[in-house]
Amino acid sequence: MCLAIPGRIVSITGDQPMMRFGQVDFGGVGKEINLAYVPQAAVGDYVLVHVGFALTVIDAAEAKQILADLERIAVLTAAGDTPA
């Protein structure tokens, strides 16, 4: 199983479609992410990221729900419970 994490694009560099990169914020942690698969992505957009590549653009509400779900899983795991 693969896991893609949502992040918000804070800046974009590169003109060539395959060499377009974005600085993406993951809750205070910034990473440079390849944007080749999401040519429509713009600064401020949320993207799902897997192994350094943005796979799709998602809306802010969906991104916030995913992050809340991941936080819930982390809390339950830390408490020794298994998520339902």
N, CA, C and O atoms as a MOPAC input file, in Angstrom:
PM7 MOZYME 1SCF
protein

 N      0.83900 1    -1.16400 1     0.00000 1
 C      0.00000 1     0.00000 1     0.00000 1
 C      0.89200 1     1.23700 1     0.00000 1
 O      1.95100 1     1.25200 1     0.62700 1
 N      0.45300 1     2.26400 1    -0.70500 1
 C      1.17700 1     3.53300 1    -0.77400 1
 C      0.41100 1     4.58000 1     0.01700 1
 O     -0.80200 1     4.48000 1     0.20100 1
 N      1.13300 1     5.57300 1     0.47500 1
 C      0.52400 1     6.65600 1     1.22100 1
 C      0.96900 1     7.97800 1     0.61700 1
 O      2.16600 1     8.23600 1     0.49200 1
 N      0.01700 1     8.80800 1     0.24400 1
 C      0.30400 1    10.14800 1    -0.25900 1
 C     -0.13300 1    11.13800 1     0.81400 1
 O     -1.19900 1    10.98800 1     1.41100 1
 N      0.69000 1    12.14000 1     1.05200 1
 C      0.45600 1    13.12300 1     2.10200 1
 C      0.13200 1    14.47200 1     1.47200 1
 O      0.80300 1    14.88700 1     0.52700 1
 N     -0.89200 1    15.16700 1     1.98400 1
 C     -1.19600 1    16.49600 1     1.44000 1
 C     -0.23800 1    17.56200 1     1.95100 1
 O      0.19900 1    17.53600 1     3.10200 1
 N      0.07400 1    18.49400 1     1.06900 1
 C      0.89200 1    19.64400 1     1.42200 1
 C      0.47200 1    20.82800 1     0.57600 1
 O     -0.16900 1    20.66700 1    -0.46200 1
 N      0.83900 1    22.03100 1     1.02900 1
 C      0.45200 1    23.25900 1     0.32400 1
 C      1.67100 1    23.84200 1    -0.38000 1
 O      2.73200 1    24.00100 1     0.22400 1
 N      1.50800 1    24.15900 1    -1.66000 1
 C      2.59400 1    24.74200 1    -2.45400 1
 C      2.80400 1    26.19200 1    -2.01900 1
 O      1.86800 1    26.99200 1    -2.00400 1
 N      4.05800 1    26.51600 1    -1.66200 1
 C      4.37000 1    27.89000 1    -1.25200 1
 C      5.17700 1    28.64600 1    -2.30000 1
 O      5.19000 1    29.87700 1    -2.30300 1
 N      5.85300 1    27.91600 1    -3.19500 1
 C      6.55500 1    28.56700 1    -4.30700 1
 C      6.79300 1    27.53800 1    -5.40700 1
 O      6.78800 1    26.33200 1    -5.16300 1
 N      7.00100 1    28.04200 1    -6.62600 1
 C      7.23100 1    27.17900 1    -7.78700 1
 C      8.42500 1    27.72600 1    -8.55800 1
 O      8.56800 1    28.93600 1    -8.73300 1
 N      9.28800 1    26.80100 1    -9.02000 1
 C     10.42200 1    27.16500 1    -9.86700 1
 C     10.44200 1    26.25700 1   -11.08400 1
 O      9.91800 1    25.14300 1   -11.04800 1
 N     11.05200 1    26.73800 1   -12.16300 1
 C     11.20900 1    25.95100 1   -13.38000 1
 C     10.13600 1    26.23600 1   -14.40600 1
 O      8.95800 1    26.38100 1   -14.07700 1
 N     10.56700 1    26.31500 1   -15.67100 1
 C      9.65300 1    26.60100 1   -16.77800 1
 C      9.29500 1    25.35000 1   -17.56500 1
 O      8.19900 1    25.25600 1   -18.11800 1
 N     10.19900 1    24.40500 1   -17.61700 1
 C      9.97900 1    23.18600 1   -18.39600 1
 C      9.01900 1    22.26100 1   -17.64900 1
 O      9.17400 1    22.08000 1   -16.44100 1
 N      8.04100 1    21.67600 1   -18.32500 1
 C      7.05900 1    20.81700 1   -17.65200 1
 C      7.66500 1    19.71300 1   -16.78500 1
 O      7.15100 1    19.43800 1   -15.70200 1
 N      8.73400 1    19.08400 1   -17.23300 1
 C      9.32800 1    17.98800 1   -16.47100 1
 C     10.30100 1    18.48700 1   -15.39400 1
 O     10.74900 1    17.71300 1   -14.55000 1
 N     10.61400 1    19.75100 1   -15.43100 1
 C     11.57300 1    20.31600 1   -14.47400 1
 C     10.93400 1    21.37400 1   -13.58300 1
 O     11.61100 1    22.28200 1   -13.10100 1
 N      9.64100 1    21.25200 1   -13.37100 1
 C      8.90400 1    22.18900 1   -12.52700 1
 C      8.88300 1    21.64900 1   -11.10000 1
 O      8.46300 1    20.51600 1   -10.86400 1
 N      9.33400 1    22.46000 1   -10.15900 1
 C      9.39200 1    22.03700 1    -8.76400 1
 C      8.66900 1    23.04300 1    -7.89200 1
 O      8.58700 1    24.22700 1    -8.21900 1
 N      8.14900 1    22.55800 1    -6.78600 1
 C      7.50400 1    23.43500 1    -5.83100 1
 C      8.05100 1    23.20800 1    -4.44500 1
 O      8.37700 1    22.08400 1    -4.06400 1
 N      8.14800 1    24.29000 1    -3.69400 1
 C      8.44100 1    24.17100 1    -2.26800 1
 C      7.08600 1    23.92400 1    -1.62100 1
 O      6.19700 1    24.77400 1    -1.68500 1
 N      6.92800 1    22.75300 1    -0.99300 1
 C      5.64000 1    22.35200 1    -0.43400 1
 C      5.75800 1    22.27600 1     1.08100 1
 O      6.70600 1    21.70600 1     1.62100 1
 N      4.76700 1    22.86800 1     1.76000 1
 C      4.73400 1    22.91000 1     3.21800 1
 C      3.86800 1    21.76800 1     3.74300 1
 O      2.69900 1    21.63500 1     3.38100 1
 N      4.46500 1    20.95300 1     4.60000 1
 C      3.77100 1    19.85000 1     5.26200 1
 C      3.69800 1    20.16800 1     6.75000 1
 O      4.45100 1    19.60400 1     7.54400 1
 N      2.80500 1    21.05800 1     7.12800 1
 C      2.64400 1    21.40700 1     8.53500 1
 C      3.88200 1    21.98400 1     9.17500 1
 O      4.20100 1    21.64500 1    10.31500 1
 N      4.58400 1    22.84500 1     8.47300 1
 C      5.77200 1    23.48200 1     9.00700 1
 C      7.07900 1    22.88400 1     8.50000 1
 O      8.14900 1    23.44800 1     8.72900 1
 N      7.00000 1    21.76400 1     7.82400 1
 C      8.18500 1    21.14100 1     7.22800 1
 C      8.11400 1    21.36200 1     5.72400 1
 O      7.14700 1    20.95300 1     5.08300 1
 N      9.12800 1    22.00300 1     5.15800 1
 C      9.15400 1    22.28200 1     3.72800 1
 C     10.01100 1    21.28500 1     2.97500 1
 O     11.08500 1    20.90000 1     3.43800 1
 N      9.53600 1    20.87100 1     1.81800 1
 C     10.27000 1    19.95000 1     0.94900 1
 C     10.12000 1    20.41000 1    -0.49300 1
 O      9.09100 1    20.96600 1    -0.87600 1
 N     11.17000 1    20.17200 1    -1.29600 1
 C     11.08800 1    20.44200 1    -2.72800 1
 C     10.45300 1    19.23100 1    -3.39700 1
 O     10.92600 1    18.10600 1    -3.23700 1
 N      9.37600 1    19.46500 1    -4.15000 1
 C      8.57800 1    18.40500 1    -4.74000 1
 C      8.47700 1    18.61400 1    -6.25100 1
 O      8.30100 1    19.74100 1    -6.71200 1
 N      8.58900 1    17.53500 1    -7.01700 1
 C      8.44000 1    17.58800 1    -8.46600 1
 C      6.96700 1    17.76900 1    -8.81000 1
 O      6.11100 1    17.04100 1    -8.30600 1
 N      6.67300 1    18.74500 1    -9.67200 1
 C      5.29100 1    19.05900 1   -10.05900 1
 C      4.96800 1    18.62900 1   -11.49200 1
 O      3.98300 1    19.09600 1   -12.06400 1
 N      5.77000 1    17.76000 1   -12.07100 1
 C      5.57400 1    17.36100 1   -13.47100 1
 C      4.19700 1    16.76200 1   -13.73200 1
 O      3.64000 1    16.95000 1   -14.81400 1
 N      3.64200 1    16.04700 1   -12.76500 1
 C      2.34700 1    15.38100 1   -12.96500 1
 C      1.15300 1    16.30600 1   -12.74600 1
 O      0.01600 1    15.92900 1   -13.02900 1
 N      1.40700 1    17.51800 1   -12.24300 1
 C      0.31900 1    18.46000 1   -11.98100 1
 C      0.65000 1    19.83500 1   -12.58800 1
 O      0.88700 1    20.79900 1   -11.85900 1
 N      0.66400 1    19.91400 1   -13.91100 1
 C      1.04400 1    21.17900 1   -14.56200 1
 C      0.11200 1    22.33700 1   -14.22800 1
 O      0.49600 1    23.49800 1   -14.36400 1
 N     -1.10200 1    22.03500 1   -13.79400 1
 C     -2.07500 1    23.07300 1   -13.45200 1
 C     -1.88200 1    23.62000 1   -12.04100 1
 O     -2.50900 1    24.61700 1   -11.68300 1
 N     -1.03400 1    22.99400 1   -11.23800 1
 C     -0.83800 1    23.40000 1    -9.84200 1
 C     -0.26000 1    24.80700 1    -9.75700 1
 O      0.59100 1    25.20000 1   -10.55500 1
 N     -0.74400 1    25.55600 1    -8.76800 1
 C     -0.30600 1    26.93000 1    -8.55900 1
 C      0.03100 1    27.13700 1    -7.08600 1
 O     -0.34500 1    26.33200 1    -6.23400 1
 N      0.73900 1    28.21500 1    -6.79800 1
 C      1.04900 1    28.56400 1    -5.42000 1
 C     -0.26000 1    28.68000 1    -4.63700 1
 O     -1.21500 1    29.31100 1    -5.08900 1
 N     -0.28400 1    28.06000 1    -3.45400 1
 C     -1.47900 1    28.06600 1    -2.61300 1
 C     -2.31200 1    26.79800 1    -2.74600 1
 O     -3.12900 1    26.50200 1    -1.87400 1
 N     -2.11600 1    26.04700 1    -3.82400 1
 C     -2.85000 1    24.78700 1    -4.00800 1
 C     -2.33100 1    23.72200 1    -3.05300 1
 O     -1.16700 1    23.73000 1    -2.65300 1
 N     -3.22300 1    22.80900 1    -2.70200 1
 C     -2.83300 1    21.61600 1    -1.96400 1
 C     -2.64600 1    20.48400 1    -2.95700 1
 O     -3.43200 1    20.32900 1    -3.89200 1
 N     -1.59600 1    19.69200 1    -2.74800 1
 C     -1.31400 1    18.54400 1    -3.60900 1
 C     -1.08100 1    17.31700 1    -2.73700 1
 O     -0.62400 1    17.42300 1    -1.59900 1
 N     -1.40500 1    16.14500 1    -3.29100 1
 C     -1.05800 1    14.88700 1    -2.63700 1
 C      0.31500 1    14.48200 1    -3.13400 1
 O      0.54600 1    14.43200 1    -4.34200 1
 N      1.23500 1    14.19000 1    -2.21700 1
 C      2.62700 1    13.92200 1    -2.55700 1
 C      3.00700 1    12.50500 1    -2.13200 1
 O      2.71700 1    12.06800 1    -1.01800 1
 N      3.66200 1    11.80300 1    -3.05100 1
 C      4.20400 1    10.47100 1    -2.77300 1
 C      5.60500 1    10.40100 1    -3.35600 1
 O      5.80700 1    10.71400 1    -4.52900 1
 N      6.57200 1     9.99500 1    -2.54600 1
 C      7.98800 1     9.86000 1    -2.90600 1
 C      8.52600 1    11.02600 1    -3.74600 1
 O      9.20900 1    10.81800 1    -4.74900 1
 N      8.21000 1    12.24600 1    -3.32400 1
 C      8.78600 1    13.41900 1    -3.96400 1
 C      8.05700 1    13.94200 1    -5.18300 1
 O      8.51400 1    14.89700 1    -5.81100 1
 N      6.93100 1    13.33500 1    -5.53100 1
 C      6.14300 1    13.77200 1    -6.68500 1
 C      4.73500 1    14.15000 1    -6.24700 1
 O      4.09400 1    13.40600 1    -5.50500 1
 N      4.25000 1    15.30600 1    -6.70300 1
 C      2.85400 1    15.67000 1    -6.50000 1
 C      2.03500 1    14.87200 1    -7.50600 1
 O      2.29100 1    14.92900 1    -8.70900 1
 N      1.04900 1    14.12800 1    -7.01100 1
 C      0.25800 1    13.25900 1    -7.87600 1
 C     -1.03800 1    13.89800 1    -8.35600 1
 O     -1.49000 1    13.62100 1    -9.46700 1
 N     -1.63400 1    14.74500 1    -7.53500 1
 C     -2.88800 1    15.39400 1    -7.90200 1
 C     -3.09900 1    16.62800 1    -7.04000 1
 O     -2.57000 1    16.72700 1    -5.93300 1
 N     -3.87300 1    17.55900 1    -7.55800 1
 C     -4.27200 1    18.74500 1    -6.80100 1
 C     -5.57800 1    18.40800 1    -6.08900 1
 O     -6.48400 1    17.83200 1    -6.69100 1
 N     -5.67700 1    18.76300 1    -4.81600 1
 C     -6.92000 1    18.54600 1    -4.06300 1
 C     -7.35600 1    19.86600 1    -3.44200 1
 O     -6.55800 1    20.79400 1    -3.31300 1
 N     -8.63200 1    19.94400 1    -3.05800 1
 C     -9.09400 1    21.19200 1    -2.45300 1
 C     -8.69000 1    21.24400 1    -0.98100 1
 O     -8.36200 1    20.22500 1    -0.37300 1
 N     -8.72300 1    22.44300 1    -0.42900 1
 C     -8.25200 1    22.67200 1     0.94100 1
 C     -9.04000 1    21.86700 1     1.96600 1
 O     -8.46300 1    21.35700 1     2.92700 1
 N    -10.34300 1    21.74900 1     1.77500 1
 C    -11.16200 1    21.00100 1     2.73400 1
 C    -10.76200 1    19.53000 1     2.76300 1
 O    -10.67300 1    18.93300 1     3.83600 1
 N    -10.52400 1    18.94800 1     1.60300 1
 C    -10.09900 1    17.54900 1     1.53900 1
 C     -8.72500 1    17.37700 1     2.19400 1
 O     -8.50700 1    16.41300 1     2.92800 1
 N     -7.80800 1    18.29700 1     1.93400 1
 C     -6.47500 1    18.22500 1     2.52900 1
 C     -6.56500 1    18.28400 1     4.05100 1
 O     -5.90200 1    17.51200 1     4.74300 1
 N     -7.37500 1    19.18600 1     4.56800 1
 C     -7.51500 1    19.32200 1     6.02300 1
 C     -8.15400 1    18.08000 1     6.63600 1
 O     -7.79000 1    17.68700 1     7.74400 1
 N     -9.09600 1    17.46000 1     5.93700 1
 C     -9.71200 1    16.22700 1     6.44100 1
 C     -8.69900 1    15.08600 1     6.47700 1
 O     -8.65600 1    14.32800 1     7.44600 1
 N     -7.89600 1    14.96000 1     5.44600 1
 C     -6.85700 1    13.92200 1     5.41900 1
 C     -5.87300 1    14.13000 1     6.55800 1
 O     -5.51800 1    13.17600 1     7.25100 1
 N     -5.42800 1    15.36500 1     6.76000 1
 C     -4.48400 1    15.65300 1     7.84300 1
 C     -5.10600 1    15.35300 1     9.20600 1
 O     -4.42800 1    14.82500 1    10.08700 1
 N     -6.37900 1    15.67900 1     9.39200 1
 C     -7.06100 1    15.36500 1    10.65300 1
 C     -7.14800 1    13.85400 1    10.85800 1
 O     -6.94500 1    13.36500 1    11.96900 1
 N     -7.44800 1    13.11600 1     9.79300 1
 C     -7.51300 1    11.65100 1     9.88900 1
 C     -6.15500 1    11.05700 1    10.23900 1
 O     -6.07400 1    10.14200 1    11.05800 1
 N     -5.08600 1    11.56700 1     9.62800 1
 C     -3.73900 1    11.08500 1     9.93600 1
 C     -3.37300 1    11.38600 1    11.38300 1
 O     -2.75200 1    10.56000 1    12.05200 1
 N     -3.75200 1    12.56200 1    11.86900 1
 C     -3.49400 1    12.91300 1    13.26500 1
 C     -4.24700 1    11.97300 1    14.20900 1
 O     -3.70300 1    11.54100 1    15.22500 1
 N     -5.46500 1    11.66700 1    13.87700 1
 C     -6.26100 1    10.73100 1    14.70300 1
 C     -5.59500 1     9.36200 1    14.74200 1
 O     -5.51100 1     8.74300 1    15.80300 1
 N     -5.12600 1     8.88800 1    13.60000 1
 C     -4.42600 1     7.59900 1    13.54700 1
 C     -3.18300 1     7.64000 1    14.42700 1
 O     -2.90700 1     6.68600 1    15.15400 1
 N     -2.43000 1     8.74200 1    14.36900 1
 C     -1.21700 1     8.86400 1    15.18400 1
 C     -1.54800 1     8.84100 1    16.67300 1
 O     -0.84800 1     8.19600 1    17.45400 1
 N     -2.60000 1     9.53400 1    17.06700 1
 C     -3.00200 1     9.57200 1    18.47700 1
 C     -3.42800 1     8.18100 1    18.93700 1
 O     -3.02500 1     7.73400 1    20.01100 1
 N     -4.23000 1     7.50300 1    18.14200 1
 C     -4.68900 1     6.16300 1    18.51000 1
 C     -3.52500 1     5.18000 1    18.56300 1
 O     -3.47000 1     4.32900 1    19.45000 1
 N     -2.61300 1     5.29400 1    17.63400 1
 C     -1.44600 1     4.40100 1    17.61500 1
 C     -0.58100 1     4.62800 1    18.85200 1
 O     -0.11600 1     3.67200 1    19.47200 1
 N     -0.36800 1     5.88100 1    19.20600 1
 C      0.43100 1     6.20900 1    20.38900 1
 C     -0.22400 1     5.68300 1    21.66200 1
 O      0.46400 1     5.30900 1    22.61200 1
 N     -1.54700 1     5.65600 1    21.67700 1
 C     -2.27600 1     5.17700 1    22.84400 1
 C     -2.37500 1     3.66400 1    22.88000 1
 O     -2.87700 1     3.09600 1    23.84900 1
 N     -1.89500 1     3.00200 1    21.82000 1
 C     -1.94600 1     1.54900 1    21.77500 1
 C     -3.22800 1     0.99000 1    21.18200 1
 O     -3.42800 1    -0.22400 1    21.16100 1
 N     -4.09300 1     1.86600 1    20.70300 1
 C     -5.33300 1     1.44100 1    20.06900 1
 C     -5.09000 1     1.24200 1    18.58600 1
 O     -4.09700 1     1.73100 1    18.04700 1
 N     -5.97600 1     0.53600 1    17.92900 1
 C     -5.90500 1     0.41300 1    16.47600 1
 C     -7.05200 1     1.19600 1    15.88200 1
 O     -8.17900 1     1.09600 1    16.36700 1
 N     -6.79500 1     1.97700 1    14.83800 1
 C     -7.86900 1     2.77100 1    14.22100 1
 C     -8.93900 1     1.87700 1    13.61000 1
 O     -8.64700 1     0.81900 1    13.05200 1
 N    -10.17900 1     2.32500 1    13.72900 1
 C    -11.29900 1     1.56900 1    13.15800 1
 C    -11.52300 1     1.94600 1    11.72800 1
 O    -12.42500 1     1.41200 1    11.08300 1

